[in-house]
């Protein structure tokens, strides 16, 4: 935990994050060395940033359902780590929130992950996380990457973002709820039972 707090302070003091520091925003992540599963998502939304807690919206509620875990388990830092692709709300864009800043995850994720020796699964939520962690092994689009989730096991499990905006995608791809989510829930339950 000392290491996590040291990195947190380095992130706060990084000149790249000066604007966020001036607004009083803290970097949002959880990187307990005992965590077994790490959730790699996008960047925090404005609600999360202002509350100081990740996944404080409908997406968080749906993600817990995707994983078949309760809130206490989901936010237990010795079970789940939370490493967004950017630890700060990137602002509003013309079509919703802006994308995480380029280079942020590359700079900070390795420093945190090197202390997290118990991680058994990376759940890659959305295209940005999948592109970053799966590199050239991603399929032609998010749908195909998620459909081929078995290709990335046992280390990685790609899923669609649980945003309500993806309800149309879920409707068009019923195999996700029928095949992928049960496999995800089984794997998560196995790891949490260790």
ROTIGU-432973 format. One record per residue (C-alpha): x, y, z; residue in one letter. Coordinates in steps of 0.05 Angstrom, whole numbers, plus 5000, padded with zeros to 4 digits. Each point is the difference from the previous one (the first is absolute). Example, Ala and Ser with C-alpha at 12.3 -4.5 7.8 and 13.67 -1.06 7.14 Angstrom:
! ROTIGU-432973
c1:c2:c3:rest
5246:4910:5156:a .
5027:5069:4987:s .
END
This chain:
! ROTIGU-432973
c1:c2:c3:rest
5000:5000:5000:x .
5058:5047:5012:x .
5023:4990:4928:x .
4929:5014:4974:x .
4998:5065:5039:x .
5070:5020:4976:x .
4978:4991:4928:x .
4935:5036:5014:x .
5039:5061:5024:x .
5046:4996:4939:x .
4939:5001:4955:x .
4970:5060:5037:x .
5066:5037:4994:x .
5012:4983:4927:x .
4999:5064:4958:x .
4955:4964:4950:x .
4946:4998:5054:x .
5009:5072:5025:x .
4931:5022:4975:x .
4966:4944:5038:x .
5040:5015:5062:x .
4979:5073:4995:x .
4927:4978:4998:x .
5011:4957:5062:x .
4990:4935:4962:x .
5035:4938:5026:x .
5022:4943:4954:x .
4949:4943:5004:x .
5029:4930:5003:x .
5009:4942:5047:x .
5063:4958:4997:x .
5005:4957:5062:x .
5058:4949:4995:x .
4952:4945:5024:x .
4948:5011:4944:x .
4986:4939:4957:x .
4960:5032:4944:x .
5014:5067:4967:x .
4946:5038:4963:x .
5028:5042:4944:x .
4947:5050:4978:x .
4997:5067:4965:x .
5008:5064:5041:x .
4957:5020:5059:x .
4936:5037:4984:x .
4985:5068:5031:x .
4957:4968:5055:x .
5056:4954:5020:x .
5051:5056:4998:x .
4957:5046:5043:x .
4982:4945:5050:x .
5072:4973:5002:x .
4975:4929:4987:x .
5002:4960:4935:x .
4938:4968:4968:x .
4950:5045:5035:x .
4947:4995:4945:x .
4957:4952:4961:x .
5061:4971:4965:x .
5028:4980:5068:x .
4934:4966:5020:x .
4999:4962:4934:x .
5073:4981:5006:x .
4986:4968:5068:x .
4944:4961:4967:x .
5047:4979:4943:x .
5048:4973:5053:x .
4945:4972:5046:x .
5031:5034:5061:x .
4971:5046:5053:x .
5024:5071:5014:x .
5041:4980:5060:x .
5038:4948:4959:x .
5008:5046:4940:x .
5031:5055:5042:x .
5043:4954:5044:x .
5070:5022:4981:x .
5031:4933:5019:x .
4955:4966:4948:x .
4991:5051:4943:x .
5049:5052:4976:x .
4973:5058:4958:x .
5047:5030:4949:x .
4965:5044:4949:x .
5038:5020:4937:x .
5003:5070:5030:x .
4991:5014:5074:x .
4965:5067:4988:x .
4935:5021:4966:x .
5025:5024:4931:x .
4943:5049:4988:x .
4939:5002:4955:x .
5005:4991:4925:x .
4950:5010:4944:x .
4975:4928:5008:x .
5006:4987:5074:x .
5062:4997:5043:x .
5068:5009:4967:x .
5045:4940:4993:x .
5055:4988:5052:x .
5064:5038:4986:x .
5050:4964:4957:x .
5061:4976:5037:x .
4969:5003:5070:x .
4991:4925:5009:x .
5068:4986:4968:x .
5033:5046:5051:x .
4964:4978:5064:x .
4971:4930:4993:x .
5067:4963:4998:x .
5024:5035:5064:x .
4938:4977:5037:x .
4995:4931:4970:x .
5072:4980:5016:x .
4980:5000:5074:x .
4937:4960:4988:x .
5025:4929:4999:x .
4934:4966:5015:x .
4962:5021:4937:x .
4969:4940:4965:x .
4954:5036:4951:x .
4997:5066:4962:x .
4929:5017:4980:x .
5006:5047:4941:x .
4939:5045:4996:x .
4991:5032:4932:x .
5042:5011:4938:x .
5052:5047:5030:x .
5020:4950:5054:x .
4999:4943:4951:x .
5043:5036:4948:x .
5051:5019:5054:x .
5006:4932:5033:x .
4988:4953:4942:x .
5038:5039:4948:x .
5005:4966:4933:x .
4959:4940:5024:x .
4934:5040:5000:x .
4949:4980:4948:x .
4974:5047:4945:x .
4952:5034:5049:x .
4977:4997:5073:x .
4943:4953:4984:x .
5047:4948:4972:x .
5051:5009:5055:x .
4946:4987:5052:x .
4972:4942:4960:x .
5069:4968:5000:x .
5012:5011:5074:x .
5025:4928:5009:x .
5060:5017:4957:x .
5025:5047:5055:x .
4989:4956:5061:x .
5024:4987:5052:x .
5033:5068:5009:x .
4952:5047:4964:x .
4924:5003:4993:x .
4974:5053:4952:x .
4929:5025:5009:x .
4956:5056:4974:x .
4993:5062:5044:x .
4938:4993:5045:x .
4975:5069:4982:x .
4924:5005:4988:x .
5020:5030:4933:x .
5022:4929:4980:x .
4930:4972:5009:x .
4991:5000:4924:x .
5066:4961:4993:x .
4976:4950:5052:x .
4934:4992:4963:x .
5036:4988:4934:x .
5049:4951:5032:x .
4958:4953:5045:x .
5058:4950:5002:x .
5036:5048:5048:x .
4948:4989:5055:x .
4990:4927:4983:x .
5072:4977:4992:x .
5051:5053:5022:x .
4970:5025:5065:x .
4991:4930:5030:x .
5072:4984:4983:x .
5023:5066:5031:x .
4959:4988:5063:x .
5027:4929:5007:x .
5072:5024:4993:x .
4990:5057:5049:x .
4967:4953:5051:x .
5058:4951:4993:x .
5052:5053:5014:x .
4962:5031:5058:x .
4992:4932:5032:x .
5075:4988:5003:x .
END
